[in-house]
Amino acid sequence: MPFNGEKQCVGEDQPSDSDSSRFSESMTSLSDYECSRQSFTSDSSSKSSSPASTSPPRVVTFDEVMATARNLSNLTLAHEIAVNENFQLKQEALPENSLAGRVKHIVHQAFWDVLDSELNADPPEFEHAIKLFEEIREILLSFLTPGGNRLRNQICEVLDTDLIRQQAEHSAVDIQGLANYVISTMGKLCAPVRDNDIRELKATGNIVEVLRQIFHVLDLMEMDMANFTIMSLRPHLQRQLVEYERTKFQEILEETPSALDQTTEWIKESVNEELFSLSESALTPGAENTSKPSLSPTLVLNNSYLKLLQWDYQKKELPETLMTDGARLQELTEKLNQLKIIACLSLITNNMVGAITEGLPELASRLKRISAVLLEGMNKETFNLKEVLNSIGVQTCVEVNKTLMERGLPTLNAEIQANLIGQFSSIEEEDNPIWSLIDKRIKLYMRSLLCLPSPQKCMPPMPGGLAVIQQELEALGSQYANIVNLNKQVYGPFYANILRKLLFNEEAMGKVDASPPTN
């Protein structure tokens, strides 16, 4: 929001490679969390961060619940402002046919009808209009900085309600003149995006409609000012985000000791899976079993993060420490599932007709676009994946045959087409070997990303079979790594306390469940 009578652009949505890319330079490497057994078994953890407690549950008061809610709300808002470059406040418009929308319209219309009748009465009644100008004055003053004394004095002088009342008593008040001054002042204070609204206000003849539209534009200007303030605060908030979020979460944990329960279970699942994997390796014929298996805290934590890419966000609660990034992680997971299917379709196509279509990159690009379009919305419950995969198979055969005919080559026979469509449709089946292969390679790539100190500077090599989605997978992986690295920076101390208990205390006491993990 511009101040002191000068115009300035309001923050508009800006393109961003990733919501949290600004933090990529400051991400610490995973080696910061590769702590030795000695450091993890030390007594340096805070007591409130402990994932388990033998104390009886205490009664939580209403004030403590409200304090926790406020801290969580502030933490979530600060995180969203800092990591989402496109974050803006927007006015929430009620649906026109809704009950609330109809009630609002009726009440507002009744108010303006009464004002119209009062101003057109003989003699006119100005009290409601004067109250409106008093409210307008306060809104205009709220736009000014402490240094805008000249304009502040002018607004207070022109919109002096006591003086306006005295003029009204003698039928000397100029309502249209006051409205024109307000419009002129709004033109000085508004962002350039509101210039058209100001011009429309100046062209409006009916005084009641003018006042009505003035309040509408003032509402927009207040939203502009809020978004400008957010844009101005973002760089400062980004510099302090890690410490701020950690402090706020610590306050939540002190008010609600169970605030790490889901996080503890999330990490414990990875511990159990790794222990089971190690026990299986130890039972392999020829494997050496001379030492007690030991888990790396970094390995466990990275595996926990990888589980988020296969999370059921509709049915399963996220760990508390990842609530602020839940929507972003869900979006990444949905995009990744789509990319997996595209990679599977490409691999099947290359295996079956690759020799025929070799050297035709435009065909591969066209098939990829077709698949991406048809797979849009695949995460919706009403989406029929098998039917869509069948349609993609049919369309793939059509495109391949069309390309072959253009080059004077024989088209695919019915048996090959049926086989291709059948393999496409079988991708959704459980334990499909193509899906399992692509999924394993994408996991390998994502795991490699998490082991890099700065993924944006040096991307890991792309595993075989993923070239068709390389560009999209690198962009998605970069966003994912930024989210994970920032999360580690903020919640690293809390994870260290949980891992200390799960890996060392319980390992020594034999309490970790090494049974096969259930998914």
C-alpha positions in Angstrom: 0.0 0.0 0.0 1.5 3.3 -1.0 1.7 6.0 1.5 2.2 9.8 1.7 0.1 10.4 -1.4 2.4 8.4 -3.7 1.4 5.3 -5.6 3.0 2.0 -5.4 2.2 -1.4 -6.9 0.6 -4.0 -4.7 2.1 -7.5 -4.5 0.7 -9.6 -7.3 1.1 -13.4 -7.7 4.7 -14.1 -8.9 5.9 -17.3 -10.5 8.1 -19.4 -8.3 10.2 -22.5 -9.0 9.2 -23.9 -5.6 7.3 -22.5 -2.6 10.3 -22.7 -0.4 13.2 -22.2 -2.8 14.4 -19.1 -0.9 15.6 -21.4 1.8 17.6 -23.7 -0.4 20.8 -21.9 0.2 20.5 -22.1 3.9 19.6 -25.8 4.2 21.9 -27.8 6.4 23.2 -31.1 5.2 21.9 -34.3 6.6 25.2 -34.9 8.2 24.1 -32.4 10.9 21.7 -35.1 12.1 24.1 -38.0 11.8 24.9 -38.0 15.4 27.0 -40.5 17.2 25.6 -42.9 19.8 27.2 -40.9 22.5 25.5 -37.6 21.5 22.2 -39.3 21.2 22.4 -40.9 24.6 23.3 -37.7 26.3 20.9 -35.9 28.6 20.8 -32.7 26.6 17.2 -33.1 25.5 14.5 -30.9 26.9 12.0 -32.7 29.0 9.0 -31.3 27.2 10.2 -32.8 23.9 10.2 -36.4 25.2 8.0 -38.6 23.0 6.9 -40.8 25.9 6.2 -40.1 29.5 5.3 -42.3 32.5 3.5 -39.4 34.3 -0.3 -39.5 34.6 -2.2 -37.3 32.1 -2.9 -33.9 33.5 -6.0 -31.8 33.1 -5.8 -29.2 30.3 -7.7 -26.0 31.0 -9.7 -24.1 28.4 -7.2 -21.2 28.5 -4.4 -23.7 27.7 -6.3 -25.1 24.8 -7.0 -21.6 23.4 -3.3 -20.6 23.9 -2.3 -23.7 21.9 -4.8 -22.9 19.2 -3.4 -19.4 18.9 0.2 -20.6 18.8 -0.7 -23.2 16.1 -2.6 -20.6 14.1 0.3 -18.1 14.3 2.9 -20.8 13.4 0.8 -22.0 10.4 0.3 -18.4 9.1 3.9 -17.4 9.5 5.1 -20.6 7.7 2.7 -20.1 4.8 3.7 -16.4 4.3 7.4 -17.3 4.4 7.5 -20.3 2.1 4.6 -19.5 -0.3 5.6 -16.5 -2.5 2.1 -16.4 -4.0 0.3 -16.2 -0.6 -2.3 -13.4 -0.6 -5.4 -12.6 1.4 -8.5 -12.6 -0.7 -12.1 -11.5 0.0 -14.4 -14.4 0.5 -17.5 -13.9 -1.6 -20.7 -15.7 -0.5 -22.5 -17.8 -3.1 -25.3 -15.8 -4.7 -28.0 -18.4 -4.1 -26.9 -19.3 -0.6 -29.0 -18.3 2.4 -26.2 -16.2 3.9 -25.7 -14.5 0.5 -29.4 -13.6 0.2 -29.7 -12.3 3.7 -26.6 -10.1 3.2 -28.0 -8.7 0.0 -31.4 -8.0 1.5 -30.0 -6.3 4.6 -27.5 -4.2 2.6 -30.2 -3.2 0.1 -32.5 -2.2 2.9 -29.8 0.1 4.4 -29.1 1.9 1.2 -32.8 2.2 0.4 -33.3 3.9 3.8 -30.4 6.2 3.1 -31.8 7.1 -0.3 -35.2 8.0 1.2 -33.6 10.1 3.9 -31.5 12.1 1.5 -34.5 12.7 -0.8 -36.8 13.7 2.0 -38.0 17.3 2.5 -36.1 18.5 4.4 -33.3 16.0 3.9 -32.1 13.9 6.8 -28.2 13.7 6.9 -27.5 11.8 10.2 -26.9 8.4 8.6 -24.8 9.9 5.8 -22.7 11.8 8.4 -22.0 8.5 10.2 -20.9 7.0 6.9 -18.4 9.8 6.3 -17.1 9.4 9.9 -16.4 5.7 9.1 -14.8 6.6 5.8 -12.6 9.1 7.6 -11.3 6.4 10.0 -10.6 4.0 7.1 -8.7 6.6 5.2 -6.6 7.6 8.3 -5.8 3.9 8.8 -4.0 3.9 5.4 -1.5 6.6 6.4 1.9 6.2 8.0 2.8 8.1 11.1 4.7 10.6 8.9 1.7 11.5 6.8 0.7 14.5 9.0 -0.2 16.9 6.2 -2.7 14.5 4.5 -3.9 13.4 8.0 -4.7 17.0 9.0 -6.5 17.6 5.7 -8.7 14.5 6.0 -9.6 15.4 9.6 -10.4 19.0 8.6 -12.6 18.2 5.6 -14.4 15.2 7.2 -14.9 16.9 10.5 -18.3 15.4 11.5 -19.1 18.1 14.1 -18.7 20.8 11.4 -20.7 18.7 8.9 -23.6 18.4 11.5 -23.6 22.1 12.0 -23.8 22.6 8.2 -26.6 20.0 8.0 -28.6 21.9 10.6 -28.5 25.0 8.3 -29.1 22.9 5.2 -25.6 23.9 3.9 -23.9 20.6 3.7 -22.5 19.5 0.3 -22.7 15.7 0.4 -21.6 15.4 -3.3 -18.6 17.6 -2.6 -17.6 15.5 0.4 -17.9 12.4 -1.7 -15.8 13.9 -4.5 -13.0 14.7 -1.9 -13.1 11.2 -0.6 -12.8 9.8 -4.1 -9.9 12.1 -4.8 -8.1 11.1 -1.6 -8.7 7.4 -2.4 -7.1 8.0 -5.8 -3.9 9.2 -4.0 -3.8 6.3 -1.6 -4.8 3.4 -3.7 -2.6 1.0 -5.7 -2.5 1.3 -9.5 -4.7 -1.8 -9.8 -7.6 0.3 -8.3 -7.4 3.2 -10.8 -10.2 1.8 -12.9 -12.4 1.6 -9.8 -11.7 5.2 -9.0 -12.6 6.3 -12.5 -15.9 4.4 -12.3 -16.6 6.2 -9.0 -16.0 9.6 -10.5 -18.4 8.7 -13.3 -21.3 7.6 -11.0 -24.0 10.3 -10.6 -26.3 8.9 -7.9 -24.9 9.9 -4.5 -26.2 6.8 -2.7 -24.6 4.6 -5.3 -21.4 6.6 -5.0 -21.3 6.0 -1.2 -22.1 2.4 -1.7 -19.3 1.9 -4.2 -16.9 3.9 -2.1 -17.2 1.4 0.7 -16.7 -1.5 -1.8 -13.5 0.1 -3.1 -12.3 0.8 0.4 -12.7 -2.9 1.3 -10.5 -3.7 -1.7 -7.9 -1.1 -0.7 -7.8 -2.6 2.9 -7.1 -6.0 1.3 -4.4 -4.5 -0.9 -2.8 -2.9 2.2 -2.8 -6.2 4.1 -1.2 -8.0 1.1 1.4 -5.2 0.8 2.2 -5.6 4.5 2.6 -9.3 4.0 4.9 -8.8 1.1 7.0 -6.3 3.1 7.3 -8.6 6.1 8.1 -11.8 4.1 11.9 -11.2 3.8 12.1 -10.4 7.6 10.0 -13.4 8.4 12.0 -15.7 6.2 15.2 -14.8 8.1 13.6 -15.6 11.4 11.4 -18.4 10.4 13.4 -21.4 11.8 13.8 -19.9 15.2 10.2 -18.6 15.3 8.6 -21.9 14.3 10.7 -23.9 16.7 9.9 -21.5 19.6 6.1 -21.6 18.8 6.1 -25.3 18.6 7.9 -25.6 21.9 5.2 -23.4 23.4 2.6 -25.7 21.9 4.4 -28.7 23.3 4.6 -27.2 26.8 0.8 -26.6 26.7 0.0 -30.0 25.0 2.6 -32.7 25.9 0.9 -35.1 23.5 1.7 -32.8 20.5 4.4 -35.2 19.3 2.5 -38.5 19.5 1.8 -38.8 15.7 5.4 -37.7 14.9 6.7 -40.4 17.3 4.6 -43.1 15.6 5.7 -41.9 12.2 9.4 -42.2 13.0 8.8 -45.5 15.0 7.3 -47.1 11.8 10.6 -46.4 10.0 12.6 -47.7 12.9 10.6 -51.0 12.9 10.9 -51.3 9.1 14.7 -50.8 9.2 15.2 -53.3 12.0 13.1 -55.8 10.2 15.2 -55.2 7.1 18.4 -55.7 9.0 17.2 -58.8 10.7 16.3 -60.3 7.3 19.7 -59.4 6.0 21.3 -61.1 9.0 19.4 -64.3 8.2 20.6 -64.4 4.6 22.8 -67.4 3.9 26.5 -66.4 3.9 25.8 -63.0 5.6 28.1 -62.1 8.5 26.4 -61.7 11.8 29.3 -60.8 14.0 28.0 -57.5 15.4 24.7 -56.1 16.7 22.7 -54.2 14.0 22.9 -50.5 14.5 20.6 -48.0 12.8 21.6 -44.6 11.5 19.4 -41.7 12.7 19.7 -40.0 9.4 18.7 -43.1 7.5 15.6 -43.6 9.7 14.6 -40.0 9.4 15.0 -39.9 5.6 13.0 -43.1 5.3 10.3 -41.4 7.3 10.2 -38.5 4.9 10.1 -40.9 1.9 6.9 -42.4 3.4 5.2 -39.1 2.9 5.3 -39.6 -0.8 3.0 -42.6 -0.4 0.9 -41.2 2.4 -2.9 -41.6 2.4 -3.8 -37.9 3.1 -7.5 -38.6 3.2 -7.5 -41.3 5.8 -4.2 -40.9 7.7 -3.2 -38.1 10.0 0.1 -36.3 9.2 2.8 -36.0 11.9 2.3 -32.8 13.9 5.6 -31.4 12.7 4.5 -31.5 9.1 1.0 -30.1 9.4 2.0 -26.7 8.0 3.2 -28.4 4.8 0.4 -30.9 4.5 -1.2 -29.3 1.4 2.1 -29.0 -0.4 3.1 -32.6 0.4 -0.3 -33.9 -0.8 0.0 -31.9 -4.0 3.5 -33.3 -4.6 2.3 -36.8 -3.9 -0.5 -36.5 -6.4 1.8 -35.1 -9.1 4.3 -37.9 -8.4 1.6 -40.6 -8.8 0.7 -39.1 -12.2 4.4 -39.1 -13.2 4.8 -42.7 -12.2 2.0 -43.8 -14.5 3.4 -41.8 -17.4 6.8 -43.4 -16.9 5.2 -46.8 -16.8 3.2 -46.2 -20.0 6.4 -44.9 -21.7 8.4 -48.0 -20.6 5.7 -50.4 -21.9 5.5 -48.6 -25.2 9.2 -48.6 -25.7 9.4 -52.3 -24.8 6.7 -53.3 -27.2 7.0 -50.9 -30.2 10.3 -49.1 -29.5 12.1 -50.8 -32.4 9.4 -49.5 -34.8 9.1 -45.9 -33.4 12.8 -45.5 -32.7 14.1 -42.0 -33.8 10.7 -40.4 -33.5 11.0 -38.0 -30.5 7.9 -36.0 -31.5 5.8 -39.1 -31.2 7.1 -39.8 -27.6 6.3 -36.1 -26.7 2.8 -36.4 -28.1 2.0 -39.6 -26.3 3.3 -38.0 -23.0 1.0 -35.0 -23.5 -2.0 -37.3 -24.2 -1.3 -39.4 -21.1 -0.9 -36.3 -18.9 -4.2 -34.8 -20.1 -6.2 -38.0 -19.6 -4.7 -38.6 -16.2 -5.7 -35.1 -14.8 -7.7 -35.5 -11.7 -6.6 -39.1 -11.1 -6.6 -38.6 -7.4 -10.4 -37.9 -7.2 -12.5 -40.7 -5.8 -14.7 -40.7 -8.9 -11.7 -41.2 -11.2 -11.8 -44.6 -13.0 -8.1 -45.3 -13.6 -8.6 -48.6 -15.4 -10.9 -47.1 -17.9 -8.6 -44.1 -18.5 -5.6 -46.5 -18.9 -7.6 -48.4 -21.5 -8.4 -45.1 -23.3 -4.7 -44.1 -23.2 -3.8 -47.5 -24.7 -6.3 -47.1 -27.6 -5.1 -43.5 -28.2 -1.5 -44.7 -28.2 -2.2 -47.3 -30.8 -4.0 -44.7 -33.0 -1.1 -42.2 -32.7 1.6 -44.9 -33.4 -0.4 -46.2 -36.5 -0.9 -42.7 -37.7 2.9 -42.0 -37.5 3.7 -45.3 -39.2 1.3 -44.6 -42.1 2.8 -41.1 -42.6 6.2 -42.8 -43.1 4.8 -45.5 -45.4 5.4 -48.2 -42.8 3.1 -51.1 -41.9 0.8 -50.4 -38.9 0.6 -52.4 -35.7 -1.4 -55.7 -36.0 -4.4 -56.4 -33.8 -2.5 -58.8 -31.5 0.2 -56.1 -30.7 -2.5 -53.5 -30.1 -4.5 -55.7 -27.8 -1.3 -56.7 -25.9 -0.3 -53.0 -25.5 -3.8 -51.9 -24.3 -3.9 -54.9 -21.9 -0.5 -54.1 -20.4 -1.6 -50.4 -20.0 -4.7 -51.5 -18.1 -2.8 -53.8 -15.8 -0.7 -51.0 -14.4 -3.2 -50.4 -11.6 -3.1 -54.0 -10.4 -1.3 -54.8 -7.2 2.3 -55.9 -7.5 2.5 -55.0 -11.2 6.2 -55.5 -12.1 6.4 -52.4 -14.2 4.8 -50.2 -11.5 7.1 -51.8 -8.9 10.2 -51.1 -11.0 9.3 -47.5 -11.7 8.3 -46.9 -8.0 11.6 -48.4 -6.8 13.7 -46.2 -9.1 11.8 -43.0 -8.1 12.3 -43.8 -4.5 16.0 -44.3 -5.2 16.1 -40.9 -6.9 14.3 -39.2 -4.0 16.5 -40.8 -1.4 19.5 -39.5 -3.3 18.1 -36.0 -3.2 17.7 -36.1 0.5 21.4 -37.0 0.9 22.6 -33.9 -1.0 23.4 -30.7 1.0 22.1 -28.5 -1.8 19.9 -30.3 -4.3 19.4 -27.2 -6.5 23.2 -26.9 -7.2 23.8 -30.6 -8.0 21.0 -32.9 -8.9 21.6 -36.7 -8.6 21.7 -38.8 -11.8 18.4 -39.9 -13.1 17.8 -43.7 -12.9 17.1 -45.6 -16.1 13.5 -45.6 -17.5 12.7 -42.1 -16.0 14.0 -40.0 -18.9 10.5 -39.2 -20.1 9.7 -37.5 -16.9 13.1 -36.2 -16.0 12.3 -32.5 -16.2 9.1 -32.8 -14.1 10.7 -35.2 -11.6 13.7 -32.8 -11.0 11.4 -29.9 -10.4 9.2 -31.9 -8.1 12.2 -33.4 -6.3 13.6 -30.0 -5.7 10.4 -28.8 -4.1 10.2 -31.9 -2.0 13.9 -31.6 -0.8 13.3 -27.9 0.1 10.3 -28.8 2.3 12.2 -31.6 4.0 15.4 -29.6 4.6 13.4 -26.7 6.1 11.5 -29.1 8.2 14.7 -30.6 9.5 16.1 -27.2 10.4 13.0 -26.3 12.4 12.2 -29.6 14.1 15.6 -31.3 14.2 16.0 -31.0 18.0 12.6 -32.6 18.5 13.4 -35.4 16.1 16.8 -36.0 17.8 15.0 -36.5 21.2 12.5 -39.0 19.6 15.3 -40.9 17.8 17.4 -41.0 21.0 14.6 -42.8 22.8 13.6 -45.1 20.0 17.1 -46.1 18.8 19.1 -46.2 21.9 17.0 -46.4 25.1 14.6 -48.9 23.6 17.2 -50.7 21.6 19.2 -51.3 24.8 16.1 -52.6 26.6 14.9 -54.7 23.6 11.6 -52.8 23.3 11.6 -51.9 19.6 9.2 -54.1 17.7 11.2 -55.9 14.9 8.2 -57.7 13.5 7.3 -57.2 9.8 5.9 -53.7 9.2 2.2 -53.6 8.3 1.1 -51.2 5.6 
